[in-house]
Amino acid sequence: MARDYTKYNVEGLGDNFNKRKLVYEVIKDWTSKNKSSFEELQKVFPDEIQGTKGLIMKESEVKDPKRFNMKEPLSINNGMHVVVSNQWGENIADFITCAENLGYVISKSSDLSEKIEKYTEYFKHQNYDDVLDFELVTSELFNHFDWENESECKKIEGLYDNLKEITSSNCPKYGGYLFLFTQIKGVDSDGDSITMQDFDIYFNWDIAVEHGYDWHDIIASGETVVHKVANEYDQDDFNNHFASLFVLTLLGSVDNAQSEEIAEFIVANNVKDYKKVFQDTEDEDFVSDIVINILKIIGYNIHDYEMDGGFCSINGIHFLDAGLDMGYDYLRLAEDFRDSNI
């Protein structure tokens, strides 16, 4: 019999739960709202619902840990820890009936193919204004498929092929986002982070080399990606093109730049050059915010580089009119980025 990969939504708790997650989240919610003893909990969620292996057990009495969610024990009355069964198939129907009798509203998630189609249109028509929106929408997609389901993984691989085709129509506009797509994290059934790279889906580095701004050219001109994009595109198109071209140029810098140069490049891409072209703009440095969000997606959270007293001095050699003292260690960040990608 073919495995059933149906996903479920629970009103007020979340969407796209597989069977084991559905059971866990409902019981977790119930225990957080009802300080029950172990015996009372078993009356609400009797073992018969699961079958022969039991639904809820005391953590200390589990003899077959593979059949229970040992990573996320639940605390009940008197500080006792219990664990929930992860063995679910057709018996999920009995659990749903039990949960609905307790007042939970449960529905089946819509088909993954439909979500992929909507995401493809989203990517194609650039409905996002910055990378935060792109990360959110992509993460939501990733959390709507089963990373252990070979059929669903094939659909995601097919989506990536479609995104590559869209990207080939306009690499400066889409190329950077295609790279970010491979870096954004999803969560597997065990709660572990996972990306496209875990399925051998990798970004074609040639896109960055061929379509990002040439490193030697921007060094010679002293122009940041901000300045170049602002001059080449109108104000409405700035965000999408800037994020993409910043990513492509940053990737292309790896084989050509020292970490000190990359640090200066990152810091110099701020709102200053934007204002030179689009003068009627707010003082808020939204450009630096985009850069920081990009760095976070690709694995370099700026808060991990916060200086513990003192400053990180960035020399103004290529892109900055003068040196800057930063509260974050951009030099170490740039070195980590370069060493990880060289």
Order of alpha helices (4+ residues) and beta strands (2+ residues): beta-beta-alpha-alpha-beta-beta-beta-alpha-beta-alpha-alpha-alpha-alpha-beta-beta-alpha-alpha-alpha-alpha-alpha-alpha-alpha-beta-beta-alpha
